Amino acid sequence: MYDVIIIGAGSMGMAAGYYLTESGQTVALIDAFDPPHDKGSHHGETRLIRHAYGEGSSYVPLALHAQGLWETLEKRTSERIFVKTGVLNFGPKDNTFLETVKDSAEEYHLPLEVMTAKDINQRWPGFQLDKDSIGYFEKSSGVLFSENAIRTYRILAERKWC
Ligand SMILES: Cc1cc2nc3c(=O)[nH]c(=O)nc-3n(C[C@H](O)[C@H](O)[C@H](O)COP(=O)(O)OP(=O)(O)OC[C@H]3O[C@@H](n4cnc5c(N)ncnc54)[C@H](O)[C@@H]3O)c2cc1C
């Protein structure tokens, strides 16, 4: 008998299973494969996490909350979960996505470095952006190790009941 049964134990399902287990619920996770695996959206080593969202500022509180949870998870494991590489968004000056990145950062007082094409080309010589481009560098964002995260959620949740 379980309190909750979750079908699909990838990024969302395994995280939900972990937090439900932490809250004292008994949880069964059902998956077609053996997560983490290479047949889901979570496959591969890494994913970006951004805070100043270009898709809309309403995502920012969720992203910041998630960031805190990733950092807490990392303290509970020897696995690498997050590396603060920073994230650079760039494109044409009038790009709507980039304008929303800037608005999101302003609304939530996030650190965002406004960079010209020249700044970017100098700091990262692999880029050769034309002069009409603009960039926003968000130094507090970075890279999540998605398969490590799923593996860690699974190990910690299983350990609680074994
Ligand atoms: C190439 C790529 C790059 C991406 N880059 C980023 C990024 O940089 N930053 C970011 O935030 N997001 C990124 N994403 C998106 C992110 O990876 C997904 O949003 C996230 O992994 C989705 O989680 P999920 O739990 O919905 O899916 P999954 O992690 O795929 O989990 C679904 C699980 O359900 C199982 N399942 C499916 N059907 C059944 C069934 N019928 N019965 C039993 N089990 C089933 C699957 O086996 C799988 O384990 C990227 C995605 C891809 C593919």
The ligand as an ORCA input file, in Angstrom:
! r2SCAN-3c Opt
* xyz 0 1
  C      18.345     17.922    -25.705
  C      17.610     18.586    -24.547
  C      18.179     19.694    -23.941
  C      17.516     20.309    -22.892
  N      18.111     21.367    -22.271
  C      17.541     21.899    -21.169
  C      18.221     22.896    -20.418
  O      19.334     23.298    -20.765
  N      17.613     23.385    -19.314
  C      16.375     22.935    -18.898
  O      15.860     23.406    -17.865
  N      15.707     21.982    -19.581
  C      16.275     21.454    -20.689
  N      15.648     20.449    -21.356
  C      14.331     20.022    -20.867
  C      14.433     19.094    -19.670
  O      15.446     18.128    -19.860
  C      13.050     18.430    -19.531
  O      12.077     19.437    -19.371
  C      12.963     17.496    -18.349
  O      13.995     16.545    -18.340
  C      11.594     16.819    -18.441
  O      11.422     16.004    -17.308
  P      10.272     14.932    -17.320
  O      10.260     14.316    -15.954
  O       9.018     15.542    -17.838
  O      10.717     13.872    -18.445
  P      11.786     12.673    -18.330
  O      13.003     13.054    -17.578
  O      11.940     12.170    -19.734
  O      10.996     11.604    -17.487
  C       9.888     10.913    -17.989
  C      10.012      9.465    -17.545
  O       8.795      8.814    -17.835
  C       9.078      7.520    -18.314
  N       7.923      7.101    -19.111
  C       7.439      7.694    -20.218
  N       6.356      7.049    -20.642
  C       6.138      6.027    -19.776
  C       5.177      5.008    -19.692
  N       4.176      4.907    -20.573
  N       5.258      4.122    -18.676
  C       6.271      4.204    -17.764
  N       7.208      5.163    -17.812
  C       7.151      6.057    -18.798
  C      10.345      7.681    -19.113
  O      11.047      6.446    -19.231
  C      11.105      8.704    -18.293
  O      11.998      8.109    -17.352
  C      16.268     19.816    -22.434
  C      15.708     18.678    -23.041
  C      16.378     18.068    -24.079
  C      15.771     16.825    -24.704
*
